[in-house]
Amino acid sequence: MKKIEAIIKPFKLEEVKLGLNEIGLEGMTVTEVKGLGRQRGHKEFYQGSEYMANFLPKVKVEIVVPDDKVDLVIAVILDSARTGKIGDGKIFVLDVEQVLRIRTREVGVKAV
């Protein structure tokens, strides 16, 4: 199994969610995060003073999938999260050793 973590622009979340639902994936964890990368932030004003907002709002989507679904999930995220502009985000793929469902004690792919 693999854990896919995608850091995306917040306004793309609904499109990513719909794309994942279309391929049969419903379970995901979504966290509001802030990030700093090549996008380098932007200037904002607060009470008449200008300041640099270096950390920009992003959304992290986490999904655990069987190995045979990894490429499909990545393709859906790439297609639905991309704007073609700097700051579109990143996708990380990590190995998952074990998954357990607390309520039923199911283990492995059945627990996902």
N, C-alpha and C positions, 0 to 999 in steps of 0.2 A: 504494500500500500504506500501511497505518497500523500503528503500534505502539500497543497498548493496554496501559497500566500500571494495575493495580488494587492498591490498598493495602487489605487486608482483615484481619479478625480471624483469628488462626491457626486457631481451631477450625472455621472455615468453609471452609478450603482444600479439604478432601476433597469437600465438596458442590459447590464451584465446579469442581473438576477433573472430577467426574462429569458435571456439566451441560455442560461444554465437550466432553467425550468423546462425549456423546449427539448433539451437532451435528456430529461428525466432526473436531473439533480435538484433536490429540494433543500437538503440540509447544508447550511453554511453558517459561519459566524462572521459578523460584521462589527468592526470597531472603528470609531472615529479617531484618527491619529493626525499628527502634524509631522511634516517632513521638510528637509532641506536638501536640495540637490542642485543640479545644473540650472534649475529655474531661478534660483537666487533670491527669491522673495519679491516683495514689492513695497512701495512707499504708501504709508497711510497717514492720516491726520487724526490727532486726538486733542481736543480742547485747544485747537489752533496751532499745535506743534506737529511738525512732520517727524516721522520715525520710520525705520525700516522694519517691516514684518518679515523676518527671515524664514520662520517656519510657516509653511502654508498648509491649510487644511487638506487632508486626504482621507480616504477610507481604506481600511484593510479588510479584505475578504479572505477567509480561511475555509478551505474545503479539503476533506480527506476522501480519497477515491482509490479504487483498485488500480493496479498498475496499467491495465489495459484501457482505462479511460483517461489517462493523463494527457495524451496528445489531443484528444477531442476537447477536453476542458480548457486546455491552453489555447486552442484555436478559437473557441467561443469567447474567451476573455480578450484575446488580442483583437478580434473583430469588433466586439461590442464596446471596449473601453478606449479604443484608439481615436484620437482627434487629429493626429498628425502634427501636433504642436508640442513644444518642450513641456515636460511635466506630466506626460500621460501616465507615467508610473513604471512599476517593475513587477515581474512575476518570479517567485522563488519556488523551487520544487525540492522538498525534503523527504527523506525516508521516514516511514512510520514503523516502528517495531511492533507495536501492539495497540489495539483499541478494545476497550471494554465498555459495554453499556451498563450503567449502574443499576437501573431498574430491573433488568432481566438477566443480568450477568452474562449476556451474549459476548462472544469474543471474536475478534477479527473482522472480516468483511461484513458479517451478519450484524455487527454492532454499529456499523457506519450507517 
